[in-house]
């Protein structure tokens, strides 16, 4: 049984929280007692999340924000410092699929857009939140990546490259915080019933896929103060940690 109090009093930030895995992760983190800082561009989705969290007895702070705005991420970090002085958990979930296309046919602006969300925004989050995670008694960060980083199938080059870069970024950062109380890892959710999956595989029957709510508990497990893994990846398909 999952300990529903292990995040009691903790402050957890979730990006891409207005739908899909991020939405479910926000609900799960709040269910375990965390105050959730929910970040997304879509205000309506954030408000729905807030309603659900409150109905379940939890609390949230809503932050409508485009993660491509690095200065806004810096301001968010400053606001968290002023209010709480630390950050106990980060679920960096927001991502973009981009186009499925031969690499040579990808338009430069499309390439830049995907890298901005999947890589640069996550670097900016680490840059702004590093001190806050270190200030926690057990700062835990998890970055949602994808097995595409390894398979790099034809036509998936853009998405695969962005996730491979993210994995490398996290692995390097993990080494840098190895002597601290903070930990950072990568999460491969596998195939999940999300809007991104529907865009990539329009002919697939979504009813055959696990829902975000089924995956979220495994994701939030990676924020546990008891977790000592660092610089590893958890693959939902295998149910185990492995080296990045």
C-alpha positions as CSV (number, residue, x, y, z in Angstrom):
1,X,0.0,0.0,0.0
2,X,1.2,3.5,-0.8
3,X,1.9,5.7,2.2
4,X,-0.7,8.5,1.7
5,X,1.1,10.8,4.2
6,X,4.7,10.6,3.1
7,X,4.4,13.9,1.3
8,X,2.5,15.7,4.1
9,X,3.7,19.2,4.4
10,X,5.9,18.9,1.3
11,X,5.9,21.4,-1.5
12,X,5.8,19.8,-5.0
13,X,6.0,21.6,-8.4
14,X,4.4,19.9,-11.4
15,X,4.8,21.1,-15.0
16,X,2.3,20.3,-17.7
17,X,-0.2,20.0,-14.9
18,X,-3.4,21.0,-16.9
19,X,-3.9,17.6,-18.5
20,X,-2.6,14.0,-19.0
21,X,0.2,12.7,-16.9
22,X,0.9,16.0,-15.2
23,X,-2.7,16.5,-14.2
24,X,-2.8,13.0,-12.7
25,X,0.5,13.5,-11.0
26,X,-0.8,16.7,-9.4
27,X,-3.8,14.9,-8.0
28,X,-1.6,12.0,-6.7
29,X,0.9,14.3,-5.0
30,X,-1.9,16.2,-3.3
31,X,-3.5,12.9,-2.2
32,X,-0.3,12.0,-0.4
33,X,-0.3,15.3,1.4
34,X,1.8,17.7,-0.7
35,X,0.9,21.3,-1.5
36,X,1.0,21.3,-5.3
37,X,2.4,24.1,-7.4
38,X,0.7,23.4,-10.7
39,X,2.3,24.9,-13.8
40,X,0.8,24.9,-17.3
41,X,-0.3,27.3,-20.1
42,X,-3.9,26.3,-20.0
43,X,-5.7,28.1,-17.2
44,X,-9.0,26.1,-17.6
45,X,-7.1,22.8,-17.0
46,X,-5.3,24.2,-14.0
47,X,-8.6,25.4,-12.5
48,X,-10.1,21.9,-13.0
49,X,-7.1,20.4,-11.3
50,X,-7.5,22.8,-8.4
51,X,-11.2,21.9,-8.0
52,X,-10.3,18.2,-7.9
53,X,-7.5,18.7,-5.4
54,X,-9.7,20.8,-3.1
55,X,-12.6,18.4,-3.4
56,X,-10.1,15.7,-2.1
57,X,-9.0,17.9,0.8
58,X,-5.8,19.1,-0.7
59,X,-4.3,22.4,-1.7
60,X,-2.6,23.9,-4.8
61,X,-1.1,27.1,-6.1
62,X,-1.8,27.6,-9.8
63,X,0.8,29.1,-12.1
64,X,-0.2,29.8,-15.7
65,X,3.2,30.0,-17.4
66,X,4.7,29.2,-20.8
67,X,7.9,27.2,-20.0
68,X,9.6,28.8,-23.0
69,X,9.7,32.0,-21.0
70,X,12.9,31.5,-19.0
71,X,12.6,34.8,-17.2
72,X,9.2,33.7,-15.9
73,X,10.8,30.4,-14.6
74,X,13.3,32.5,-12.7
75,X,10.5,34.6,-11.2
76,X,8.7,31.4,-10.2
77,X,11.9,30.2,-8.4
78,X,12.2,33.5,-6.6
79,X,8.5,33.4,-5.5
80,X,8.9,29.8,-4.2
81,X,11.9,30.9,-2.2
82,X,10.1,33.9,-0.7
83,X,7.1,31.8,0.3
84,X,8.6,28.5,1.4
85,X,12.3,28.8,1.2
86,X,12.7,25.3,-0.3
87,X,11.2,22.9,-2.8
88,X,10.7,19.2,-1.8
89,X,9.6,17.8,-5.2
90,X,9.8,18.6,-8.9
91,X,7.8,16.7,-11.5
92,X,9.1,18.0,-14.8
93,X,6.5,16.5,-17.1
94,X,5.7,19.1,-19.7
95,X,6.8,18.1,-23.2
96,X,6.0,18.5,-26.9
97,X,6.0,15.8,-29.6
98,X,6.6,18.0,-32.5
99,X,6.4,16.6,-36.0
100,X,7.0,13.0,-37.0
101,X,9.1,13.6,-40.1
102,X,12.3,12.7,-41.9
103,X,15.0,14.6,-40.1
104,X,16.0,16.4,-43.3
105,X,12.4,17.7,-43.7
106,X,12.0,19.2,-40.2
107,X,11.6,22.9,-40.3
108,X,14.0,24.9,-38.2
109,X,11.3,26.7,-36.2
110,X,9.7,23.3,-35.4
111,X,13.0,21.9,-34.2
112,X,13.6,25.0,-32.0
113,X,10.2,24.8,-30.5
114,X,10.5,21.2,-29.4
115,X,14.0,21.7,-28.0
116,X,12.8,24.8,-26.2
117,X,10.2,22.9,-24.2
118,X,11.8,19.4,-23.9
119,X,15.3,20.5,-23.1
120,X,15.9,24.2,-22.6
121,X,12.9,24.7,-20.3
122,X,14.1,21.8,-18.1
123,X,17.6,23.3,-17.9
124,X,16.0,26.6,-16.8
125,X,14.0,24.8,-14.2
126,X,17.1,23.2,-12.8
127,X,18.9,26.5,-12.9
128,X,16.2,28.3,-11.0
129,X,15.2,25.5,-8.6
130,X,18.6,23.9,-7.7
131,X,19.1,25.9,-4.5
132,X,15.5,25.2,-3.5
133,X,15.9,21.5,-3.9
134,X,19.1,21.5,-1.9
135,X,17.4,23.4,0.9
136,X,14.9,20.7,1.3
137,X,15.4,17.9,3.8
138,X,14.9,15.5,0.9
139,X,14.6,17.3,-2.4
140,X,13.5,15.0,-5.1
141,X,13.2,15.8,-8.9
142,X,12.0,13.5,-11.6
143,X,12.0,14.3,-15.3
144,X,9.5,12.6,-17.6
145,X,11.3,11.3,-20.6
146,X,10.7,8.5,-23.1
147,X,12.0,5.3,-24.5
148,X,12.2,7.1,-27.8
149,X,15.4,8.5,-26.5
150,X,16.9,5.1,-27.0
151,X,14.9,3.6,-29.9
152,X,15.3,6.7,-32.1
153,X,13.0,5.2,-34.7
154,X,12.8,6.6,-38.2
155,X,10.7,9.8,-38.4
156,X,10.9,10.2,-34.6
157,X,14.3,12.0,-34.7
158,X,13.2,15.3,-33.3
159,X,11.4,14.0,-30.3
160,X,14.0,11.3,-29.7
161,X,16.9,13.8,-29.9
162,X,15.2,16.1,-27.4
163,X,14.5,13.3,-24.9
164,X,18.1,11.9,-25.3
165,X,19.4,15.4,-24.5
166,X,17.1,15.5,-21.5
167,X,18.4,12.2,-20.2
168,X,22.0,13.3,-20.6
169,X,21.2,16.6,-18.8
170,X,19.7,14.8,-15.8
171,X,22.5,12.3,-15.6
172,X,25.1,15.0,-15.5
173,X,23.2,17.0,-12.9
174,X,22.8,13.9,-10.7
175,X,26.5,13.6,-10.4
176,X,26.7,17.2,-9.4
177,X,24.3,16.8,-6.5
178,X,25.5,13.3,-5.4
179,X,27.0,14.5,-2.2
180,X,23.8,16.5,-1.2
181,X,20.5,15.3,0.2
182,X,18.8,15.9,-3.2
183,X,18.1,13.3,-5.8
184,X,17.2,13.5,-9.5
185,X,16.0,10.7,-11.8
186,X,14.3,10.1,-15.1
187,X,10.9,8.4,-15.6
188,X,9.8,6.5,-18.7
189,X,6.0,6.2,-18.6
190,X,5.7,3.8,-21.5
191,X,2.6,4.0,-23.7
192,X,-0.2,6.1,-22.0
193,X,-3.6,7.3,-23.0
194,X,-2.7,11.0,-23.6
195,X,-3.3,13.7,-26.2
196,X,0.3,13.4,-27.3
197,X,0.0,9.6,-27.9
198,X,-3.2,10.2,-29.9
199,X,-1.4,12.7,-32.1
200,X,1.4,10.3,-32.7
201,X,-0.8,7.2,-33.3
202,X,-4.2,8.5,-34.5
203,X,-5.4,5.0,-35.5
204,X,-4.8,3.5,-32.1
205,X,-7.7,2.6,-29.8
206,X,-7.1,4.6,-26.7
207,X,-9.2,2.3,-24.6
208,X,-6.5,-0.3,-24.9
209,X,-3.9,1.9,-23.2
210,X,-3.3,2.6,-19.5
211,X,-4.6,6.0,-18.3
212,X,-2.5,8.7,-16.7
213,X,-4.1,8.0,-13.4
214,X,-2.7,4.4,-13.6
215,X,0.8,5.7,-14.2
216,X,0.9,8.7,-11.8
217,X,1.4,6.7,-8.6
218,X,4.7,5.2,-9.9
219,X,5.8,8.7,-10.9
220,X,5.0,10.2,-7.5
221,X,6.8,7.3,-5.8
222,X,9.9,8.9,-7.2
223,X,9.4,11.9,-4.9
224,X,9.5,9.8,-1.8
225,X,12.0,11.0,0.8
226,X,13.0,7.4,1.2
227,X,14.2,7.1,-2.4
228,X,17.9,7.1,-2.7
229,X,18.3,6.4,-6.4
230,X,20.1,9.2,-8.2
231,X,20.9,9.6,-11.9
232,X,18.8,6.5,-12.8
233,X,15.7,5.9,-14.9
234,X,12.6,4.1,-13.9
235,X,10.9,2.3,-16.8
236,X,7.2,1.6,-16.2
237,X,7.4,-1.2,-18.8
238,X,10.0,-3.1,-16.8
239,X,9.0,-1.9,-13.4
240,X,12.6,-1.3,-12.5
241,X,15.3,1.2,-12.2
242,X,18.2,1.1,-14.6
243,X,21.2,3.2,-15.7
244,X,20.5,6.1,-18.0
